[in-house]
Amino acid sequence: MSDGFVVSTVNVNGLRAAARKDPGFVSWLGSTSADVVCLQETRAEREQLAREVVAPPGWHVVLAPAAAKGRAGVAVYSRAEPDAVRVGFGAAEFAEAGRYVEVDLGAVTVASLYLPSGEVGTPRQEEKERFMDAFLPYLVERRGQVEARGRELVVCGDWNIAHREADLRNWRGNRRSSGFLPQERAWLSRVFGEAGYVDVVRSLFPDREGPYTWWSYRGRAFDNDTGWRIDYQVATPGLAARAVSARVERAAAHGERWSDHAPVTVRFGG
């Protein structure tokens, strides 16, 4: 993928459910212009998925389900066959957690990440923090490796953290909520600071609110655009500099949603 290409990422909130909906994942995949699609929260084994989902014509599909049935799970769909596939990032606790997979496609490595969602004061938040503690050193090391080989890396997915006040509508009411805690935001600042990665969408839209990527199914959050921007494409600087456009594929109406997230799609130039 040295020439121009398009990458899309979306948390599907259960791939089987997303595929059953019409419009849904299958129709979206059939119409997308993306060369690579990263999925999170697939929550399915290969044998549980219909052929049109697990082996759609024209796509190579890499699934990395969680060992715990019905939890997490990530995937990468690519039009070109990957040169290599790696599951996990070297942390034993998360080796079979369905949280991270990366594929080499020419000179670019594309990763699908599902960072744990937390809940303040519970073991889920502790798990999220352990993941973050293990993942940041990996990002630092991995950037050095790929750039030393003249390659680029983009980590796509549900990072489950809104970085700035502009990344969620009701930031004042969420300052003590998981996903907008000071230590989580500081950790993401380290990803963009000491690790040297670039938030691609924010680099293209430095001054706008959002664009949000997740809206609760409760109340009228979607209709009122009371959302969070927690789905990112995070790239090495060389690749980020090639980003020419980005959009959140927000459904036209509440009834047309097939996930509580919307795809985030970025076009990179050659």
C-alpha positions as a Markdown table, in Angstrom:
| # | Residue | x | y | z |
|---|---|---|---|---|
| 1 | Met | 0.0 | 0.0 | 0.0 |
| 2 | Ser | 2.5 | 2.6 | -1.1 |
| 3 | Asp | 0.0 | 4.4 | -3.4 |
| 4 | Gly | -3.1 | 6.2 | -2.0 |
| 5 | Phe | -5.4 | 4.0 | 0.1 |
| 6 | Val | -8.4 | 4.3 | 2.4 |
| 7 | Val | -8.7 | 2.9 | 5.9 |
| 8 | Ser | -11.9 | 2.6 | 7.9 |
| 9 | Thr | -12.4 | 1.5 | 11.5 |
| 10 | Val | -15.6 | 0.8 | 13.5 |
| 11 | Asn | -16.7 | -0.9 | 16.7 |
| 12 | Val | -19.5 | -3.1 | 15.5 |
| 13 | Asn | -21.0 | -3.8 | 18.9 |
| 14 | Gly | -21.3 | -7.5 | 18.1 |
| 15 | Leu | -20.6 | -8.6 | 14.5 |
| 16 | Arg | -23.4 | -11.1 | 14.3 |
| 17 | Ala | -26.0 | -8.5 | 15.3 |
| 18 | Ala | -24.5 | -5.9 | 13.0 |
| 19 | Ala | -24.6 | -8.3 | 10.1 |
| 20 | Arg | -28.3 | -9.2 | 10.7 |
| 21 | Lys | -29.4 | -5.6 | 10.4 |
| 22 | Asp | -30.5 | -4.1 | 7.2 |
| 23 | Pro | -29.0 | -1.7 | 6.5 |
| 24 | Gly | -26.2 | -3.2 | 8.4 |
| 25 | Phe | -22.6 | -4.3 | 8.3 |
| 26 | Val | -22.9 | -6.4 | 5.2 |
| 27 | Ser | -24.4 | -3.7 | 3.0 |
| 28 | Trp | -21.9 | -1.2 | 4.4 |
| 29 | Leu | -19.0 | -3.4 | 3.6 |
| 30 | Gly | -20.4 | -3.9 | 0.1 |
| 31 | Ser | -20.5 | -0.2 | -0.5 |
| 32 | Thr | -17.3 | 1.0 | 1.2 |
| 33 | Ser | -14.4 | 2.5 | -0.7 |
| 34 | Ala | -12.0 | 1.3 | 2.0 |
| 35 | Asp | -9.0 | -0.8 | 1.2 |
| 36 | Val | -8.7 | -1.9 | 4.8 |
| 37 | Val | -11.4 | -2.1 | 7.4 |
| 38 | Cys | -10.6 | -2.6 | 11.1 |
| 39 | Leu | -13.4 | -3.9 | 13.4 |
| 40 | Gln | -13.7 | -4.0 | 17.2 |
| 41 | Glu | -16.0 | -5.8 | 19.6 |
| 42 | Thr | -16.8 | -8.5 | 17.1 |
| 43 | Arg | -17.8 | -10.9 | 20.0 |
| 44 | Ala | -17.8 | -14.0 | 17.7 |
| 45 | Glu | -15.9 | -17.0 | 16.6 |
| 46 | Arg | -15.3 | -17.7 | 12.9 |
| 47 | Glu | -17.8 | -20.6 | 12.9 |
| 48 | Gln | -20.5 | -18.4 | 14.4 |
| 49 | Leu | -20.4 | -16.0 | 11.4 |
| 50 | Ala | -22.2 | -16.3 | 8.1 |
| 51 | Arg | -20.1 | -16.8 | 5.0 |
| 52 | Glu | -21.0 | -13.4 | 3.7 |
| 53 | Val | -19.4 | -12.0 | 6.8 |
| 54 | Val | -16.4 | -14.2 | 7.3 |
| 55 | Ala | -15.5 | -14.7 | 3.6 |
| 56 | Pro | -17.0 | -11.8 | 1.6 |
| 57 | Pro | -15.9 | -11.8 | -2.1 |
| 58 | Gly | -12.8 | -9.6 | -2.7 |
| 59 | Trp | -11.7 | -9.4 | 1.0 |
| 60 | His | -9.1 | -11.2 | 3.1 |
| 61 | Val | -10.4 | -11.5 | 6.7 |
| 62 | Val | -8.2 | -11.8 | 9.8 |
| 63 | Leu | -10.2 | -12.5 | 13.0 |
| 64 | Ala | -8.7 | -12.4 | 16.5 |
| 65 | Pro | -11.5 | -13.4 | 18.9 |
| 66 | Ala | -11.2 | -13.4 | 22.6 |
| 67 | Ala | -10.7 | -16.6 | 24.5 |
| 68 | Ala | -13.6 | -15.5 | 26.7 |
| 69 | Lys | -16.7 | -16.3 | 24.6 |
| 70 | Gly | -18.8 | -13.4 | 23.7 |
| 71 | Arg | -16.3 | -10.7 | 24.7 |
| 72 | Ala | -14.2 | -8.2 | 22.8 |
| 73 | Gly | -12.7 | -9.5 | 19.6 |
| 74 | Val | -10.9 | -7.6 | 16.8 |
| 75 | Ala | -10.6 | -8.1 | 13.0 |
| 76 | Val | -9.0 | -6.7 | 9.9 |
| 77 | Tyr | -10.6 | -6.9 | 6.4 |
| 78 | Ser | -8.2 | -6.1 | 3.6 |
| 79 | Arg | -8.6 | -6.2 | -0.2 |
| 80 | Ala | -4.9 | -7.3 | -0.5 |
| 81 | Glu | -3.7 | -10.4 | 1.2 |
| 82 | Pro | -1.6 | -9.5 | 4.3 |
| 83 | Asp | 2.1 | -10.2 | 4.1 |
| 84 | Ala | 2.1 | -11.0 | 7.9 |
| 85 | Val | -0.3 | -11.1 | 10.8 |
| 86 | Arg | 0.4 | -10.7 | 14.5 |
| 87 | Val | -2.1 | -11.1 | 17.3 |
| 88 | Gly | -1.5 | -9.4 | 20.7 |
| 89 | Phe | 1.3 | -7.1 | 21.7 |
| 90 | Gly | 3.5 | -9.2 | 23.9 |
| 91 | Ala | 1.6 | -8.7 | 27.2 |
| 92 | Ala | 0.7 | -12.2 | 28.6 |
| 93 | Glu | -2.5 | -11.0 | 30.3 |
| 94 | Phe | -4.0 | -9.8 | 27.0 |
| 95 | Ala | -2.5 | -12.4 | 24.6 |
| 96 | Glu | -5.9 | -14.0 | 24.0 |
| 97 | Ala | -8.1 | -11.1 | 25.0 |
| 98 | Gly | -9.2 | -10.2 | 21.5 |
| 99 | Arg | -7.8 | -6.7 | 22.0 |
| 100 | Tyr | -5.1 | -6.2 | 19.3 |
| 101 | Val | -4.2 | -7.5 | 15.9 |
| 102 | Glu | -1.9 | -6.1 | 13.2 |
| 103 | Val | -1.3 | -6.9 | 9.6 |
| 104 | Asp | 1.4 | -5.9 | 7.2 |
| 105 | Leu | 0.2 | -4.6 | 3.9 |
| 106 | Gly | 3.1 | -3.6 | 1.7 |
| 107 | Ala | 5.0 | -0.7 | 3.5 |
| 108 | Val | 2.2 | -0.1 | 6.0 |
| 109 | Thr | 1.2 | -2.0 | 9.1 |
| 110 | Val | -2.5 | -1.6 | 10.0 |
| 111 | Ala | -3.6 | -2.5 | 13.5 |
| 112 | Ser | -7.1 | -3.0 | 15.0 |
| 113 | Leu | -7.3 | -2.0 | 18.7 |
| 114 | Tyr | -10.1 | -2.5 | 21.3 |
| 115 | Leu | -8.8 | -0.8 | 24.4 |
| 116 | Pro | -10.8 | -2.0 | 27.4 |
| 117 | Ser | -13.7 | 0.1 | 28.6 |
| 118 | Gly | -13.5 | 0.9 | 32.3 |
| 119 | Glu | -15.9 | 1.7 | 35.1 |
| 120 | Val | -14.6 | 3.8 | 38.0 |
| 121 | Gly | -14.0 | 1.9 | 41.2 |
| 122 | Thr | -14.4 | -1.5 | 39.6 |
| 123 | Pro | -12.0 | -4.3 | 38.4 |
| 124 | Arg | -12.8 | -3.2 | 34.8 |
| 125 | Gln | -11.1 | 0.1 | 35.4 |
| 126 | Glu | -8.1 | -1.7 | 36.9 |
| 127 | Glu | -7.9 | -3.9 | 33.8 |
| 128 | Lys | -8.1 | -0.9 | 31.6 |
| 129 | Glu | -5.2 | 0.7 | 33.4 |
| 130 | Arg | -3.1 | -2.4 | 33.3 |
| 131 | Phe | -3.7 | -2.6 | 29.5 |
| 132 | Met | -2.6 | 1.1 | 29.1 |
| 133 | Asp | 0.5 | 0.5 | 31.2 |
| 134 | Ala | 1.6 | -2.4 | 29.0 |
| 135 | Phe | 0.5 | -0.9 | 25.7 |
| 136 | Leu | 2.3 | 2.4 | 25.8 |
| 137 | Pro | 5.8 | 0.9 | 25.9 |
| 138 | Tyr | 4.8 | -1.4 | 23.0 |
| 139 | Leu | 3.7 | 1.6 | 21.0 |
| 140 | Val | 7.1 | 3.3 | 21.6 |
| 141 | Glu | 9.0 | 0.2 | 20.7 |
| 142 | Arg | 6.8 | -0.6 | 17.6 |
| 143 | Arg | 7.2 | 2.8 | 16.2 |
| 144 | Gly | 11.0 | 2.5 | 16.4 |
| 145 | Gln | 10.9 | -0.9 | 14.7 |
| 146 | Val | 8.7 | 0.1 | 11.7 |
| 147 | Glu | 10.4 | 3.4 | 11.0 |
| 148 | Ala | 13.8 | 1.7 | 11.1 |
| 149 | Arg | 12.6 | -0.5 | 8.3 |
| 150 | Gly | 11.2 | 2.4 | 6.3 |
| 151 | Arg | 7.6 | 1.4 | 7.1 |
| 152 | Glu | 4.6 | 3.1 | 8.6 |
| 153 | Leu | 2.0 | 2.1 | 11.2 |
| 154 | Val | -1.6 | 3.1 | 11.9 |
| 155 | Val | -3.4 | 1.9 | 15.0 |
| 156 | Cys | -7.1 | 2.1 | 14.4 |
| 157 | Gly | -9.9 | 1.4 | 16.8 |
| 158 | Asp | -11.9 | 2.1 | 19.9 |
| 159 | Trp | -9.4 | 3.7 | 22.3 |
| 160 | Asn | -12.2 | 4.3 | 24.8 |
| 161 | Ile | -10.8 | 7.6 | 25.8 |
| 162 | Ala | -11.9 | 11.1 | 24.8 |
| 163 | His | -8.7 | 13.1 | 24.7 |
| 164 | Arg | -9.9 | 16.7 | 24.8 |
| 165 | Glu | -12.9 | 18.7 | 25.9 |
| 166 | Ala | -13.7 | 19.0 | 22.2 |
| 167 | Asp | -14.0 | 15.2 | 22.0 |
| 168 | Leu | -17.2 | 14.9 | 23.9 |
| 169 | Arg | -20.3 | 17.0 | 24.1 |
| 170 | Asn | -21.0 | 16.8 | 27.8 |
| 171 | Trp | -17.4 | 17.0 | 29.1 |
| 172 | Arg | -18.2 | 18.9 | 32.2 |
| 173 | Gly | -20.6 | 16.2 | 33.4 |
| 174 | Asn | -18.1 | 13.4 | 32.6 |
| 175 | Arg | -14.9 | 14.6 | 34.4 |
| 176 | Arg | -15.1 | 11.7 | 36.8 |
| 177 | Ser | -16.3 | 9.1 | 34.3 |
| 178 | Ser | -14.2 | 6.4 | 32.8 |
| 179 | Gly | -13.1 | 7.5 | 29.4 |
| 180 | Phe | -12.5 | 11.1 | 30.4 |
| 181 | Leu | -10.5 | 10.7 | 33.6 |
| 182 | Pro | -7.5 | 13.0 | 34.0 |
| 183 | Gln | -5.1 | 10.1 | 34.1 |
| 184 | Glu | -6.6 | 8.5 | 30.9 |
| 185 | Arg | -6.4 | 11.8 | 29.0 |
| 186 | Ala | -2.8 | 12.2 | 30.2 |
| 187 | Trp | -1.9 | 8.7 | 29.0 |
| 188 | Leu | -3.3 | 9.5 | 25.6 |
| 189 | Ser | -1.2 | 12.7 | 25.6 |
| 190 | Arg | 1.8 | 10.5 | 26.1 |
| 191 | Val | 0.9 | 8.5 | 23.1 |
| 192 | Phe | 0.8 | 11.7 | 21.1 |
| 193 | Gly | 3.8 | 13.2 | 22.9 |
| 194 | Glu | 6.6 | 10.9 | 24.0 |
| 195 | Ala | 5.6 | 8.1 | 21.7 |
| 196 | Gly | 5.3 | 10.5 | 18.9 |
| 197 | Tyr | 2.1 | 9.3 | 17.2 |
| 198 | Val | -0.4 | 11.5 | 15.5 |
| 199 | Asp | -4.2 | 11.6 | 16.0 |
| 200 | Val | -5.0 | 11.7 | 12.3 |
| 201 | Val | -8.6 | 13.0 | 12.4 |
| 202 | Arg | -7.7 | 15.8 | 14.9 |
| 203 | Ser | -4.7 | 16.8 | 12.8 |
| 204 | Leu | -7.1 | 17.4 | 9.9 |
| 205 | Phe | -9.8 | 19.1 | 12.1 |
| 206 | Pro | -7.8 | 20.9 | 14.8 |
| 207 | Asp | -10.4 | 23.4 | 15.8 |
| 208 | Arg | -13.8 | 21.6 | 15.5 |
| 209 | Glu | -16.0 | 19.9 | 18.1 |
| 210 | Gly | -15.9 | 16.2 | 17.6 |
| 211 | Pro | -16.5 | 14.7 | 15.1 |
| 212 | Tyr | -18.1 | 12.3 | 17.5 |
| 213 | Thr | -18.0 | 8.6 | 16.8 |
| 214 | Trp | -20.1 | 7.0 | 19.6 |
| 215 | Trp | -23.6 | 7.8 | 20.9 |
| 216 | Ser | -25.4 | 6.0 | 23.7 |
| 217 | Tyr | -28.5 | 4.1 | 22.7 |
| 218 | Arg | -30.2 | 5.7 | 25.7 |
| 219 | Gly | -32.4 | 8.7 | 25.4 |
| 220 | Arg | -31.9 | 11.0 | 22.4 |
| 221 | Ala | -28.1 | 11.1 | 22.4 |
| 222 | Phe | -27.8 | 10.3 | 18.7 |
| 223 | Asp | -30.6 | 12.7 | 17.6 |
| 224 | Asn | -29.0 | 15.5 | 19.7 |
| 225 | Asp | -25.5 | 14.6 | 18.7 |
| 226 | Thr | -24.5 | 14.2 | 22.3 |
| 227 | Gly | -21.6 | 12.0 | 21.5 |
| 228 | Trp | -18.0 | 11.0 | 22.3 |
| 229 | Arg | -15.0 | 10.9 | 20.0 |
| 230 | Ile | -13.3 | 7.7 | 21.2 |
| 231 | Asp | -12.6 | 5.9 | 17.9 |
| 232 | Tyr | -9.2 | 7.0 | 16.4 |
| 233 | Gln | -6.7 | 6.4 | 13.7 |
| 234 | Val | -3.4 | 6.9 | 15.4 |
| 235 | Ala | -0.4 | 6.9 | 12.9 |
| 236 | Thr | 3.3 | 7.3 | 12.7 |
| 237 | Pro | 4.1 | 10.9 | 11.6 |
| 238 | Gly | 5.1 | 10.0 | 8.1 |
| 239 | Leu | 1.8 | 8.3 | 7.4 |
| 240 | Ala | -0.2 | 10.9 | 9.2 |
| 241 | Ala | 1.3 | 13.6 | 6.9 |
| 242 | Arg | -0.2 | 11.7 | 4.0 |
| 243 | Ala | -3.8 | 11.9 | 5.3 |
| 244 | Val | -5.8 | 14.0 | 2.8 |
| 245 | Ser | -9.4 | 13.6 | 4.2 |
| 246 | Ala | -11.3 | 12.0 | 7.0 |
| 247 | Arg | -15.0 | 11.5 | 7.8 |
| 248 | Val | -17.2 | 9.9 | 10.4 |
| 249 | Glu | -19.9 | 7.9 | 8.6 |
| 250 | Arg | -22.7 | 8.9 | 10.9 |
| 251 | Ala | -26.0 | 7.3 | 10.0 |
| 252 | Ala | -28.6 | 9.5 | 8.4 |
| 253 | Ala | -31.2 | 8.6 | 11.0 |
| 254 | His | -31.4 | 6.7 | 14.3 |
| 255 | Gly | -33.2 | 3.8 | 12.7 |
| 256 | Glu | -30.4 | 3.3 | 10.2 |
| 257 | Arg | -27.7 | 2.7 | 12.8 |
| 258 | Trp | -26.2 | -0.8 | 13.0 |
| 259 | Ser | -23.9 | 0.0 | 15.9 |
| 260 | Asp | -23.6 | 2.5 | 18.6 |
| 261 | His | -20.4 | 3.6 | 16.9 |
| 262 | Ala | -19.9 | 5.0 | 13.4 |
| 263 | Pro | -17.1 | 4.2 | 11.0 |
| 264 | Val | -14.1 | 6.5 | 10.9 |
| 265 | Thr | -12.7 | 6.6 | 7.4 |
| 266 | Val | -9.4 | 8.2 | 6.3 |
| 267 | Arg | -8.0 | 8.6 | 2.9 |
| 268 | Phe | -4.2 | 8.6 | 2.7 |
| 269 | Gly | -2.3 | 9.9 | -0.4 |
| 270 | Gly | 0.6 | 8.2 | -2.1 |
